[in-house]
Amino acid sequence: MAHDQTETVCCPFWSNFAQKCRISSDGLFIPLDDHIDIYCTSQDYSLCLQFSMNNDVPEIIDDVAELENRRNFPRVEAQYRVTLVKITETGRLAKHFSLHATTVDISKGGMQLATNEQLVDDTRIAFSFIDNLPKEMQSGIAKIKWSKKNETTGAYHAGLAFEDLPSKAIGAYLEDGRSR
């Protein structure tokens, strides 16, 4: 019988996309492969010492909610399919870390996505729209500002800030199209 990955329960701090534990913002905790298999990617994540010592999960969620409410531009609700590829520290595309997502809303400054994987804050990504947009707006660079699980849908939502001018044109294009 095939194993369905969507049924797998894993630690809320584990990101399959980045292969990284988000529990330590200063990068001091790097789990070994055995630890990842036993705790991070299993139902037993609550037995992890790092997880059990970190009791400030509600504070993290409150911080994310505060970030969500700081919007610099009006948002346009839009559902486009997007492919995300992590940009490594050397500036190369890590094609083995690609992921599909769907936009929730888009503005001149960024977009909110829904995906099956939790994304890691401050990670730079290259994105490309699968759906039709003008050619000059089909791809760009963004930085992940926040990521959290939507308890209603079970999907992860993430806020991305555009880092290049062509990306910023996407929000303006959609905003103009909605106002006509």
N, C-alpha and C positions, 0 to 999 in steps of 0.2 A: 504494500500500500504506500503510495507516495505521501510524503510529508508536506503539508501546506505551510509555507513560511508565515502566512498572515496569522496563523493560530499561535505562533511562538510568542511566549511572554518573555520579555527581557527587562533588564534594569532601565528605569526611565532616564537614567543618566548616560546610557550607552548609545553611541551613534554608529550604526553599521556603515553609514555613508563615509564617515571620517575614520572609522576603526579606532575610536578614541573614547575614553571616559570623560564626561563633562563635570564630574563631581568636584574637581579641583581646578579653579580658574587660573592658578599660577603654574599648572603643569607639573606638580610634584608627584602625582600618583600616575604611574604608568603600569597597568596590569600586564602580567605575563600571559602567554597563550593559555596555560592551564587555568589561570584565574578567570580569563575571559570565558572559557568553555564551562567552567563550574558555576560561575556567578553571573557575569555580565550578560550572557546570552541564554540564561536559563530562568526557570521559575524560582530558583533559589537565590535570586539577587539580594533579597532582604537579609541573607546570612553573611553577606560581605561585610567585613569590618568597616571599610570606608563608607559604605551605604548606611550602616547602622549608626556610625558616629556623626553622620550628617543629618541632623534633625531640623534643618532650616529649609526644607522643601517648600513649605507655604510662603516663606519670605522670597524665595526665588520666583515662585509663581506671581506674587504681588509685584515684584520688580518687572516681570515681563508684561503684566497688565498695564503698569504705568508707562512702559515704553510704547505699547500699542496705542495709547491715547495721545501721544505726542506726534501729531501729524502736521507737517509743514505745508502740504498741498492737498487739495480736494482729491478724493479717491473715486475712481470709476469702477463699478462692479463689472468684471469681465472674466469669462472663463476661457482661457487658452491653454492648450497643452504645451508644456515646456520641458526641454531636456537640460539637466544641470550637469556640469562637469567641474570637479574641484580643480583649482589652480594651485600647484605646489608652491613651496617657498622659493623655488628657483624660477617660478614664472611659467612652468610648463603645465600642460593639461594632463591631469591624471585620469586618462580615459577609462581605467579600470574602476574608477569611482564615479560612474555616471548614474543618473537617477532621473526618473520621470516625475513631473509634478503638474499641477493645474493651478492657474492663477485664480485668486479670489477677488482681488481688486488691484488696480494699477493707478499710479499717479506720476507726476513729472519727476518725483524724487525716488520712486521705488515701486515695489510690488509686494503683495502678500500672496504666499503660495500655500497650497495644501498638498501633502505628500505622505507616503507610507513610512518614511524614515525621518527620524529627528535629525535636524541639521545642527552643525556646531557654530556657535556665535563667533564672529570675526573671521570666518573662513571666506576667502575670495573664491568666486565661482564664475565660470563662463556659462551663459545660458543661451539657448536657441529655441525659438518658437517653432513648434511642429505645425501649428495652424497658420493660415494665410495672414500675413501682414506685409506691408511694403518691404521690398528687398533690403533697403537700408536700415530697417528696424527689426530684422529677424533674429539678431543676436547681439550680445553685449556682455559687459562685465558688471558684477554686483558683489556686495559684501553682505553676509548674513548678519543681521543686527540682533535678532532674537528668534527662538524656536520653542514651541510648547505644544503639548498634546491637547487637542480639542476634545473634551470629555463627551460632547454630544455626538460627534461623528466618529471619534476614534482615530481620526487622521491627525497628523502633525501639521501645524500652521507655522509659517516662518515669515518674518519681515526682512526684505532685502532692500538695500540702498544701492541705487545705480551709481557706478563709478566713472562712466564714460558718457560723452555727449550724445552719441547715437541712442543709447539706452534711455536717456532723459527725454528724447524726442517721442518715444513710445507713448508715455503718459499724455503728452501734449496732443499727439495724434488722436488718441482715444477720447480725450476730453473734448476736442473740437468736433469729432464725429458724433458724440452724444448730444452736443448742444445744437446741432442742426435740426 
